[in-house]
Amino acid sequence: MTSCSEIDRRIAAAQQAVMAETARLHAEFGRARAELKYDGTRVTAVDIAISESIQRAITAQFPEDQFFSEELAVTDQPIPVTAPYCWVLDPIDGTNNYANGIPYVSISLALLHDGVPIYGVIYDMARRVLMHGGPGRGLWDDGRAARVSTEPPHSNSLIGFHSPVEKVYAAEGKRLIEQFKIRGLGSSALHLAYAAVGHLEGVVEHNNRIWDVAAAAALIVEGGGELHYLTSAPFPMKEFWLKSPRVQYVAGNAAMCARLHEILGR
């Protein structure tokens, strides 16, 4: 059985650790040089610095927890999740945006218990606000209580969607574009978090990894929304691996999820 005080301490530490990195994030915005990683994605020195700083802050207070980040060293095999509490960090979600001076960027930190996200903390650089929450603990957008949009699907619904890496899904993208207004922000965490707090009506993602979705998954559940995985559900997380398969999903209110399934045909 989990202790509320244990969770509350971790939530406070998460918010403090993320907010402590916002000055660094803004200072190097549009200036940091991006380099290619092993998987073709980009990284800057700021990604690494934020990852290391947040890891130090969290592990200093909770040495018994496991800490995972997109910017950890690549391992040949997955790392088993063995601790009751673990953390999943994306230090800069939207590195391409960040390096090119486009402000749709986030720091995304998730707290998991027994492999399930129980709280998410996401700093939205574009609006300079913190979104945070988790099941049974409320959901806040810049200090205000927030919820998923209750609007039924319609032709002007705003859907967060990025072009699929695998072109086999191009036909699905075409059908979405024909049905809705599309927003491709360049930050998957922001897409799902914006749906959680009502700025977008829905999300379709083909390209996520577990660090893209972990924090915002906790937000959308508390916001009254639904998250339907089109691939194997990543939670409860049993292991962490930078080479893990992509996570695909649809999200929004119940009616929106049903409509997205209908359009995608799966």
Phi, psi and omega per residue, in radians:
M1 nan 2.338 -3.104
T2 -1.441 2.599 3.092
S3 -1.679 2.280 3.119
C4 -1.038 -0.671 -3.119
S5 -1.144 -0.626 3.093
E6 -1.108 -0.753 3.136
I7 -1.206 -0.761 -3.135
D8 -1.055 -0.698 3.095
R9 -1.088 -0.703 -3.131
R10 -1.226 -0.667 3.105
I11 -1.094 -0.794 3.119
A12 -1.073 -0.727 3.136
A13 -1.148 -0.659 3.137
A14 -1.109 -0.817 3.140
Q15 -1.101 -0.746 -3.140
Q16 -1.121 -0.749 -3.104
A17 -1.145 -0.723 3.132
V18 -1.182 -0.831 -3.101
M19 -1.137 -0.482 3.119
A20 -1.157 -0.319 -3.105
E21 -1.713 -0.043 -3.048
T22 -1.203 -0.607 3.116
A23 -1.107 -0.750 3.099
R24 -1.077 -0.753 -3.135
L25 -1.019 -0.853 -3.105
H26 -1.221 -0.607 -3.069
A27 -1.103 -0.618 -3.075
E28 -1.786 0.123 -3.101
F29 -1.039 2.221 3.128
G30 1.320 -0.011 -3.110
R31 -1.997 -0.472 -3.075
A32 -1.175 2.408 -3.140
R33 -1.512 2.263 -3.135
A34 -1.673 2.448 3.078
E35 -2.196 2.718 3.135
L36 -1.371 2.442 3.039
K37 -1.681 -3.096 -3.102
Y38 -1.016 -0.527 -3.033
D39 -1.762 0.153 3.120
G40 1.547 -0.107 3.038
T41 -1.450 3.002 -3.041
R42 -1.911 2.698 3.116
V43 -2.527 2.600 3.030
T44 -2.134 2.941 3.077
A45 -1.089 -0.452 3.140
V46 -1.234 -0.703 3.044
D47 -0.913 -0.866 -3.064
I48 -1.177 -0.735 -3.128
A49 -1.122 -0.750 3.117
I50 -1.135 -0.747 3.129
S51 -1.037 -0.840 -3.104
E52 -1.156 -0.678 -3.116
S53 -1.182 -0.778 3.128
I54 -1.170 -0.676 3.100
Q55 -1.069 -0.772 3.113
R56 -1.056 -0.780 -3.095
A57 -1.096 -0.738 -3.092
I58 -1.301 -0.818 -3.065
T59 -1.240 -0.417 3.061
A60 -1.133 -0.610 -3.129
Q61 -1.565 -0.514 -3.054
F62 -2.332 1.206 -3.068
P63 -1.120 -0.320 -3.133
E64 -1.406 -0.219 -3.122
D65 -1.467 2.711 2.980
Q66 -1.624 2.530 -3.110
F67 -2.227 2.196 -3.133
F68 -2.173 2.489 -3.126
S69 -2.499 2.639 3.041
E70 -1.022 -0.457 -3.056
E71 -1.733 0.336 2.978
L72 -1.225 2.857 3.055
A73 -1.162 2.488 -3.139
V74 -1.212 2.348 3.104
T75 -1.946 2.696 3.126
D76 -1.244 -0.494 -3.087
Q77 -2.257 2.708 3.069
P78 -1.052 2.656 3.088
I79 -1.692 2.080 -3.134
P80 -1.139 2.499 3.020
V81 -1.525 2.007 -3.063
T82 -2.081 -0.298 -3.103
A83 -1.599 2.590 3.095
P84 -1.020 -0.731 3.109
Y85 -1.902 2.396 2.991
C86 -2.509 2.895 -3.066
W87 -2.187 2.520 3.076
V88 -2.270 2.137 -3.034
L89 -2.106 2.376 2.830
D90 -2.017 1.803 -2.996
P91 -1.152 -0.607 2.975
I92 -2.440 1.827 3.033
D93 -1.589 1.938 -3.030
G94 1.950 0.711 -3.088
T95 -1.072 -0.669 3.086
N96 -1.030 -0.796 3.073
N97 -1.015 -0.842 -3.055
Y98 -1.011 -0.841 -3.098
A99 -1.188 -0.455 -3.083
N100 -1.739 0.146 3.065
G101 1.340 0.468 3.081
I102 -1.839 2.141 -2.866
P103 -1.401 0.029 3.128
Y104 -1.392 1.505 -3.002
V105 -2.457 2.557 3.094
S106 -2.484 2.709 2.852
I107 -1.800 2.176 -2.997
S108 -2.192 2.007 -3.094
L109 -2.197 2.185 -3.137
A110 -2.000 2.460 2.967
L111 -1.839 2.203 3.132
L112 -2.027 2.519 3.001
H113 -2.169 2.218 -3.034
D114 0.889 0.646 3.056
G115 1.440 0.049 -3.086
V116 -1.966 2.302 3.106
P117 -1.089 2.167 3.113
I118 -2.004 -0.205 3.065
Y119 -2.799 2.482 3.098
G120 -2.238 2.463 3.076
V121 -2.218 2.078 -3.071
I122 -2.282 2.092 3.051
Y123 -1.603 2.144 -3.138
D124 -1.683 1.811 -3.079
M125 -1.140 -0.647 -3.085
A126 -1.053 -0.693 -3.120
R127 -1.790 -0.102 -3.122
R128 1.005 0.789 -3.131
V129 -2.325 2.832 3.086
L130 -1.865 2.264 2.968
M131 -1.906 2.316 -3.118
H132 -2.744 2.699 3.116
G133 2.829 3.124 3.137
G134 -3.063 2.869 -3.070
P135 -0.905 2.142 3.117
G136 1.363 0.059 -3.057
R137 -2.180 0.198 3.089
G138 1.494 2.897 3.128
L139 -2.408 2.244 -3.088
W140 -2.249 2.439 3.044
D141 -2.150 1.872 -3.075
D142 0.961 0.729 3.071
G143 1.466 -0.059 -3.137
R144 -1.861 2.444 3.081
A145 -1.074 2.441 -3.044
A146 -2.366 2.810 3.124
R147 -2.544 2.838 3.008
V148 -1.150 2.554 3.063
S149 -1.036 2.417 3.100
T150 -1.687 0.025 -3.135
E151 -1.073 2.360 3.009
P152 -1.235 2.764 -3.139
P153 -1.068 2.418 3.073
H154 -2.654 3.057 -2.999
S155 -1.160 -0.352 3.127
N156 -1.768 0.151 3.065
S157 -1.059 2.407 3.114
L158 -1.598 2.118 -3.089
I159 -2.054 2.172 3.029
G160 -1.315 2.180 -3.068
F161 -2.737 2.283 3.034
H162 -1.877 2.545 3.077
S163 -0.993 2.298 -3.113
P164 -1.139 2.471 3.023
V165 -1.149 -0.730 -3.139
E166 -1.570 2.061 -3.020
K167 -1.191 -0.170 3.066
V168 -1.061 -0.374 -3.141
Y169 -1.673 0.155 -3.102
A170 -1.076 -0.630 3.139
A171 -1.122 -0.627 3.085
E172 -1.123 -0.724 3.105
G173 -1.054 -0.723 3.128
K174 -1.066 -0.749 -3.134
R175 -1.147 -0.660 3.102
L176 -1.118 -0.771 -3.118
I177 -1.105 -0.561 3.130
E178 -1.291 -0.349 -3.024
Q179 -1.818 -0.509 -2.977
F180 -2.369 3.007 2.946
K181 -1.509 2.211 -3.011
I182 -1.808 2.433 3.024
R183 -2.220 2.042 3.083
G184 -1.956 1.643 -2.963
L185 -1.459 -0.318 -3.091
G186 1.530 0.103 3.073
S187 -2.413 1.889 -3.115
S188 -1.122 -0.646 3.115
A189 -1.076 -0.687 3.109
L190 -1.195 -0.682 3.081
H191 -0.922 -0.939 -3.064
L192 -1.228 -0.669 3.093
A193 -1.145 -0.694 3.105
Y194 -1.124 -0.627 3.050
A195 -1.153 -0.672 -3.134
A196 -1.077 -0.671 -3.066
V197 -1.749 0.093 2.985
G198 1.633 0.135 3.110
H199 -1.415 -0.485 2.987
L200 -2.080 2.675 3.131
E201 -1.544 -0.396 -3.112
G202 -2.866 2.985 -3.140
V203 -2.508 2.453 2.918
V204 -2.241 2.167 -3.140
E205 -2.252 2.318 3.069
H206 -1.883 -0.286 -2.852
N207 -2.019 0.147 -2.998
N208 -1.283 2.708 2.879
R209 -2.019 3.011 -2.983
I210 -1.085 -0.558 3.137
W211 -1.262 -0.333 3.094
D212 -1.323 -0.509 -2.945
V213 -1.903 -0.360 -2.933
A214 -1.015 -0.879 -3.082
A215 -1.196 -0.823 -3.099
A216 -1.207 -0.434 3.074
A217 -1.046 -0.682 3.102
A218 -1.167 -0.604 -3.122
L219 -1.188 -0.820 -3.015
I220 -1.212 -0.552 3.082
V221 -1.095 -0.806 -3.133
E222 -1.228 -0.460 3.134
G223 -1.353 -0.011 3.122
G224 1.543 0.207 3.136
G225 -1.687 -3.093 3.135
E226 -2.218 2.590 3.123
L227 -2.268 1.924 -3.076
H228 -1.923 2.049 -3.126
Y229 -1.431 2.347 3.093
L230 -1.634 -0.232 3.027
T231 -2.067 -3.062 3.131
S232 -0.993 2.339 -3.141
A233 -1.090 2.284 -3.101
P234 -1.408 -0.137 -3.102
F235 -2.161 2.490 0.020
P236 -1.168 2.407 -3.127
M237 -1.318 2.060 -3.133
K238 -1.663 -0.415 -3.120
E239 -2.690 2.781 3.105
F240 -2.136 2.294 -3.134
W241 -2.632 2.249 3.136
L242 -1.135 -0.337 3.127
K243 -1.729 0.321 -3.110
S244 -1.130 2.721 3.128
P245 -1.099 2.779 3.099
R246 -1.221 2.613 3.109
V247 -1.833 2.251 3.107
Q248 -2.059 2.481 -3.108
Y249 -2.812 2.902 2.894
V250 -2.128 2.659 -3.111
A251 -2.626 2.729 3.126
G252 2.610 -2.827 3.033
N253 -1.296 3.044 -3.033
A254 -1.045 -0.743 -3.124
A255 -1.154 -0.692 3.125
M256 -1.147 -0.756 3.121
C257 -1.060 -0.722 3.126
A258 -1.095 -0.714 3.137
R259 -1.195 -0.674 3.119
L260 -1.147 -0.716 3.055
H261 -1.028 -0.739 -3.131
E262 -1.092 -0.770 -3.125
I263 -1.173 -0.746 -3.104
L264 -1.314 -0.420 -3.102
G265 1.314 0.439 3.100
R266 -2.808 nan nan
